Amino acid sequence: MRFDTEVFFESVQSVYDANTGNYTDSVTELKQYASVTDSGTQTMLLVYGKIKQGSLTIRLQNHFKEPFDRIRIGEKRYSVDMMRTLCRMQVFVVSEVQ
């Protein structure tokens, strides 16, 4: 198993600007290297109850303990649908966010 894909854990902080009346998002990213594969059919049936396109399985060698809102791989952003913490590894099943 190769842990060669850059995965960015994003934390989004919204700040209100009283002058403009708008919210601006400040995104903080923490980079990790992971093994990223397509989710298997049995995993998708377990998590979603159906086959879902754009579902990935992300495996980290260590535990990621920082709070985060979403995960970015390349230009695509993903939400975490299932997380499992094992003895030495952490596994995320994610789906693409539009």
Phi and psi restraints in degrees (value plus and minus 20) as a CYANA .aco file:
   2 ARG   PHI    -120.9   -80.9
   2 ARG   PSI     112.5   152.5
   3 PHE   PHI    -125.6   -85.6
   3 PHE   PSI      52.6    92.6
   4 ASP   PHI    -141.3  -101.3
   4 ASP   PSI     -16.3    23.7
   5 THR   PHI    -118.9   -78.9
   5 THR   PSI     110.3   150.3
   6 GLU   PHI     -95.6   -55.6
   6 GLU   PSI     105.5   145.5
   7 VAL   PHI    -143.5  -103.5
   7 VAL   PSI     110.5   150.5
   8 PHE   PHI    -131.3   -91.3
   8 PHE   PSI     102.6   142.6
   9 PHE   PHI    -110.7   -70.7
   9 PHE   PSI      96.5   136.5
  10 GLU   PHI    -122.6   -82.6
  10 GLU   PSI     114.7   154.7
  11 SER   PHI    -136.4   -96.4
  11 SER   PSI     101.4   141.4
  12 VAL   PHI    -124.3   -84.3
  12 VAL   PSI     108.0   148.0
  13 GLN   PHI    -140.1  -100.1
  13 GLN   PSI      98.3   138.3
  14 SER   PHI    -112.8   -72.8
  14 SER   PSI     112.1   152.1
  15 VAL   PHI    -141.8  -101.8
  15 VAL   PSI     111.5   151.5
  16 TYR   PHI    -105.7   -65.7
  16 TYR   PSI     109.6   149.6
  17 ASP   PHI    -122.4   -82.4
  17 ASP   PSI      90.6   130.6
  18 ALA   PHI     -87.1   -47.1
  18 ALA   PSI     -47.8    -7.8
  19 ASN   PHI     -90.2   -50.2
  19 ASN   PSI     -62.5   -22.5
  20 THR   PHI    -117.7   -77.7
  20 THR   PSI     -39.9     0.1
  21 GLY   PHI      59.1    99.1
  21 GLY   PSI      -6.5    33.5
  22 ASN   PHI    -131.2   -91.2
  22 ASN   PSI     139.4   179.4
  23 TYR   PHI    -117.9   -77.9
  23 TYR   PSI     118.3   158.3
  24 THR   PHI    -137.1   -97.1
  24 THR   PSI     118.9   158.9
  25 ASP   PHI    -115.0   -75.0
  25 ASP   PSI     112.5   152.5
  26 SER   PHI    -132.3   -92.3
  26 SER   PSI      99.3   139.3
  27 VAL   PHI    -127.9   -87.9
  27 VAL   PSI     107.1   147.1
  28 THR   PHI    -129.9   -89.9
  28 THR   PSI     110.3   150.3
  29 GLU   PHI    -137.6   -97.6
  29 GLU   PSI     120.0   160.0
  30 LEU   PHI    -141.2  -101.2
  30 LEU   PSI     104.7   144.7
  31 LYS   PHI    -111.3   -71.3
  31 LYS   PSI     117.0   157.0
  32 GLN   PHI    -155.0  -115.0
  32 GLN   PSI     136.8   176.8
  33 TYR   PHI    -122.9   -82.9
  33 TYR   PSI     114.4   154.4
  34 ALA   PHI    -161.0  -121.0
  34 ALA   PSI     145.4   185.4
  35 SER   PHI    -116.6   -76.6
  35 SER   PSI      97.2   137.2
  36 VAL   PHI    -135.9   -95.9
  36 VAL   PSI     104.3   144.3
  37 THR   PHI    -155.8  -115.8
  37 THR   PSI     142.9   182.9
  38 ASP   PHI     -87.3   -47.3
  38 ASP   PSI     124.5   164.5
  39 SER   PHI     -91.6   -51.6
  39 SER   PSI     121.4   161.4
  40 GLY   PHI     -93.5   -53.5
  40 GLY   PSI     144.4   184.4
  41 THR   PHI     -82.3   -42.3
  41 THR   PSI     -62.4   -22.4
  42 GLN   PHI     -86.8   -46.8
  42 GLN   PSI     -56.7   -16.7
  43 THR   PHI     -85.0   -45.0
  43 THR   PSI     -64.2   -24.2
  44 MET   PHI     -83.7   -43.7
  44 MET   PSI     -60.0   -20.0
  45 LEU   PHI     -85.6   -45.6
  45 LEU   PSI     -56.1   -16.1
  46 LEU   PHI     -89.0   -49.0
  46 LEU   PSI     -65.8   -25.8
  47 VAL   PHI    -100.0   -60.0
  47 VAL   PSI     -66.7   -26.7
  48 TYR   PHI    -123.9   -83.9
  48 TYR   PSI     -41.4    -1.4
  49 GLY   PHI      62.8   102.8
  49 GLY   PSI     -17.1    22.9
  50 LYS   PHI    -178.7  -138.7
  50 LYS   PSI     154.0   194.0
  51 ILE   PHI    -102.5   -62.5
  51 ILE   PSI     106.6   146.6
  52 LYS   PHI    -143.6  -103.6
  52 LYS   PSI     107.7   147.7
  53 GLN   PHI     -93.7   -53.7
  53 GLN   PSI     127.4   167.4
  54 GLY   PHI      60.3   100.3
  54 GLY   PSI      -3.5    36.5
  55 SER   PHI    -112.5   -72.5
  55 SER   PSI     110.8   150.8
  56 LEU   PHI    -143.0  -103.0
  56 LEU   PSI     135.3   175.3
  57 THR   PHI    -133.3   -93.3
  57 THR   PSI     104.3   144.3
  58 ILE   PHI    -133.3   -93.3
  58 ILE   PSI     106.6   146.6
  59 ARG   PHI    -137.8   -97.8
  59 ARG   PSI     106.9   146.9
  60 LEU   PHI    -126.1   -86.1
  60 LEU   PSI     124.9   164.9
  61 GLN   PHI     -90.6   -50.6
  61 GLN   PSI     -51.9   -11.9
  62 ASN   PHI    -139.6   -99.6
  62 ASN   PSI     153.9   193.9
  63 HIS   PHI    -103.4   -63.4
  63 HIS   PSI     117.3   157.3
  64 PHE   PHI    -121.7   -81.7
  64 PHE   PSI      93.9   133.9
  65 LYS   PHI    -126.0   -86.0
  65 LYS   PSI     -25.4    14.6
  66 GLU   PHI     -96.5   -56.5
  66 GLU   PSI     126.6   166.6
  67 PRO   PHI     -91.4   -51.4
  67 PRO   PSI     123.7   163.7
  68 PHE   PHI    -170.0  -130.0
  68 PHE   PSI     141.4   181.4
  69 ASP   PHI    -124.1   -84.1
  69 ASP   PSI     -55.7   -15.7
  70 ARG   PHI    -175.9  -135.9
  70 ARG   PSI     153.2   193.2
  71 ILE   PHI    -142.8  -102.8
  71 ILE   PSI     117.6   157.6
  72 ARG   PHI    -137.1   -97.1
  72 ARG   PSI     111.8   151.8
  73 ILE   PHI    -147.1  -107.1
  73 ILE   PSI      94.6   134.6
  74 GLY   PHI      46.2    86.2
  74 GLY   PSI    -145.5  -105.5
  75 GLU   PHI    -120.8   -80.8
  75 GLU   PSI     -23.9    16.1
  76 LYS   PHI    -115.0   -75.0
  76 LYS   PSI     124.6   164.6
  77 ARG   PHI    -132.3   -92.3
  77 ARG   PSI     125.1   165.1
  78 TYR   PHI    -151.3  -111.3
  78 TYR   PSI     128.4   168.4
  79 SER   PHI    -125.7   -85.7
  79 SER   PSI     128.9   168.9
  80 VAL   PHI    -105.2   -65.2
  80 VAL   PSI     103.0   143.0
  81 ASP   PHI    -117.7   -77.7
  81 ASP   PSI     -50.8   -10.8
  82 MET   PHI    -171.6  -131.6
  82 MET   PSI     119.2   159.2
  83 MET   PHI    -149.3  -109.3
  83 MET   PSI     118.1   158.1
  84 ARG   PHI    -154.5  -114.5
  84 ARG   PSI     106.6   146.6
  85 THR   PHI    -123.4   -83.4
  85 THR   PSI      97.4   137.4
  86 LEU   PHI    -120.3   -80.3
  86 LEU   PSI    -195.7  -155.7
  87 CYS   PHI     -78.0   -38.0
  87 CYS   PSI     -71.0   -31.0
  88 ARG   PHI    -140.4  -100.4
  88 ARG   PSI     -19.6    20.4
  89 MET   PHI    -155.7  -115.7
  89 MET   PSI     137.9   177.9
  90 GLN   PHI    -149.3  -109.3
  90 GLN   PSI     115.4   155.4
  91 VAL   PHI    -142.3  -102.3
  91 VAL   PSI     112.9   152.9
  92 PHE   PHI    -141.1  -101.1
  92 PHE   PSI     115.0   155.0
  93 VAL   PHI    -127.4   -87.4
  93 VAL   PSI     100.7   140.7
  94 VAL   PHI    -144.8  -104.8
  94 VAL   PSI     137.7   177.7
  95 SER   PHI    -150.9  -110.9
  95 SER   PSI     130.6   170.6
  96 GLU   PHI     -90.1   -50.1
  96 GLU   PSI     119.2   159.2
  97 VAL   PHI    -123.2   -83.2
  97 VAL   PSI     114.2   154.2
